[in-house]
Amino acid sequence: MSVTIVILQPMFIPWLGLFEQIRLSDIYVHYDDVQLPQGRSFTTRVQIKTSAGITWLTAPVDRTHSGAMINETCLVQDNNWRIKHLKSLKQWYARAPFVDTMMEIANQIYAFDSNNLALFNLHAIELVTAWLGLKTRFSSSSELGIAGSSTRRLVDICQYYKADTYVTGLGALHYLDYEQFESYGISVRYMDYEKRTYPQLHGTFTPFVSILDTIANCGRKTEELIRSGAIYWKDFLLRGQ
């Protein structure tokens, strides 16, 4: 039986494209025991579209009590930032047709009783996945006991789950060793994001905002937007030439 796997760092209430990767995967591994990216990253923040333009929702990190890895990163314990995020979302999307649906999900996300960044992000991603009706199996790399780094570790995780297809995003273009995957019979495929448009508040459409934007504007029709496929890596690279 064919098994498709996706392995990604846990992002903060991410864009619709991440859920398209989840839809394509039988197994989705939260890559949580790797170093937290330095500076600003989608691990701790996400874009939101407002009447004043694009802004960011940022999860504040408690640097004093955090380790180097994503699953060792602590969020600020003061819940004021959670309250502020929820108030801002309610304000920004007050005119969206499905604001109540979005706020119900957002309230569940921010009510999660943990200040661990990885766990917070995992909870949000899996909560939205369940709401979308996707049946992907989730795990975390920190639970697997698989050491190493870069392509070698990704291959080992694929082997652990007996996966024969590995789906990834554009960020892997500059570091993946395709021969390592193929020597173990694993086909690498790149996401081919369609970036389908939908009715969106505040001017020109942008696809790179939180899934909360999609839900607020589309409600259950969000499911119809998650349709992108993936392309074999050689064909993907040829298409880019």
N, C-alpha and C positions, 0 to 999 in steps of 0.2 A: 504493500500500500504506500502510495506517495505521501510524503510528509513535508510541508513547507514551514520554514521557521523564519522569524524576524527577531533580531536582537538589537535593542535600542536603549540608550540612556533614558531614564524616566524624566519626561518633560513636564513643565508646570502648566496644567490645564491647556493642552496643546491645540494646534490647528486641526482642521478636518483631515488633512493629508495623513496624519499619523493613524487615524482610525481607518483610512483606506489600506494602510499596511496591515493593520490588525485584521481587517476583513479577509485579506489574502492569506493569512497565516493560520496554520493548524495550531502552532505553538508560538507564543510571543514571550520572549525572555526580556525582562527588565534588567538592563546591564547596569546594576546598581553599585557594584563594588569596584568601580574605577574612579579615578581622580575627578573631583568636581572641576569643571572647566574654569580657568582663570578669567577674571573679568566678567562681563555680562554674557549670559548664555540663556538658551531656552530651558535650561534646567531650573532656573529660578524666576523666569519672567516670560510674559507672553503679550503680544500686541492686542490692543482693543481699539476699535474705530469709534470715534466720538464726533460730535458736532464741531469740535475744535481741531479735528485731525486725529492721526494715530497717536495713541498714548500707550503706556505699558503698565500692566499689573505686575508688580514685583514682590516676591516673597522675601522678607528680610531675614538674612542669615545671621545667627549668633556666632561670630567668628571665635569668640573666646572659648566656647564649649564644643566647637566642631573639630572633627578630624579632617584628613585630607580627602577621604573618599565620599562619594555621594551619599552612601548609606551611613556615613558617620557625621553628616552635616545636620546641624540643629537650626531650626527656625527660632526666631525671637519668641519667647514664651508669652509676652504681653499680647493678649488677643485683640488689642486695638487695631492692628493692621488687618485682621480678618473682618472686623466690623466695618472698617473703612472701605475695604474692597467690595463688600456686599452693598453698602450704601451707594458707592460709585456705580456699580453695575445696575442697580435699580434706577438710578438717575439717568445714566447713559442710554438705557434701553426702555425707558418709560413709554415710548411711542411704538415700540416693536410689537407686532401682533401676538407673539407668544412669550411675552416677557414673564408671565406668571409661571409658565413651564420652565423657562430658563432659570428663574430665581429659585424654584423648588429644587432643581438640581444643584445650583450654586450653594444653596443653604446646606444641603447634604455634604457637599465637598468641604466647605469651610467648618462644618461641625465636627469633622474628623478629629478625634481626641489623641493627637500625637504631634509633637514638634519635630519629628524626624522628617527631613525633606524627602527622602526616598519614599518612605511610607505614605506621606501626604500625597505625593505625585502618583504613586501606584494606586492608591485608593480612588483618586479622581479619575484616572484613566479607566480603571476597571468598572467604576460606577457608570460612566458614560457609555462604555462598551455594552454593559448589560442593558442600559436604557435603549440603545440602538438595536438590541436583539441579536448581537453578534455572539457566536458560540466558541470563540477562540479559547484555548487553554493557556493560562498564564503561569509563569514561574519567574524566579529572580536568580541571576547569576551567582549571588552570594550564597545561595542555598545548595549549589551544585558541587562545591569542592573541586572545581576545575581551575588550576593555576595557569600562569602564562599571560601573554599579552598579544595585541595586534591580531593578524590573520590567524596565527596558530591557535590562539584561544578560541576564536570564533569557529574554526573548523572543529575543534574538540567539543564545543557545545553542540554543534550540529550532529556530530557523531554520537554524542550522549543520547540524543533524541532520535537517532536513526533517520535524520532528515536528509532528503535528497535534493531539496531546493532551498536556497538562501536568498531572501528578498531584502534589498537594502535601498537606501536613498542616495542622493547625489554626493553627500558628504564623504562617501567611501571611494570616490573616483581616484583619489590621490594616494591611497595606501593599500588597497586590497591586492593580495597576491592570488590571482585567479587560479594559477596552476596548483596551488596547495589545495584549494577546494576540489578542483576537478580530478586530482590524483586520488581522491576518496569518493568519487562519483557524485559530487555535490554540484549542482548547477546554480550559478550566481545570476540573479535577475535584478534589474534596476526598476524601481517604481517609475511608471509613466503617468505622472499626475495630469489629469484632465483639467483640474481647477475650474470646475463647472461654476458658472455664475448663478447667483440667486438674488432675490430682492433684498437689498441691504440699505440701511439708513446712511445718511450723511455723505452723499456724493459718489464719486467714482468707486466702483467695486474693487475690493482687494481680497484675495483668497487667504492671505497669511495671518489671519486673526484667530483668536481662540474659538474652539468649537462652540463656546457659549454664544458667540455672535450668530453662528449658523442656527442654533436651536432657537434663539430669541426671534429670529426673522422667519424661520421655516417650520418650526415645530416638528411634527412627525415626518414631514417631507424631507428632513435632513437625511433620512435613510436613503432616499432616491439619489442623493448627490454622491454617495460613497460607491463609486463604480469604476475607478481607475484600475488599470491592469499593470503588468510588469513585463519587461522585455529582457531577453537573454543578453548578457553583458556584451558579447561581440557585436550583436546587432545594434545595441544601444550606442556603442562607441562609433560604429560605422555611420550611424545616423547623425552623429554629432559632427562629423567631418565636413 
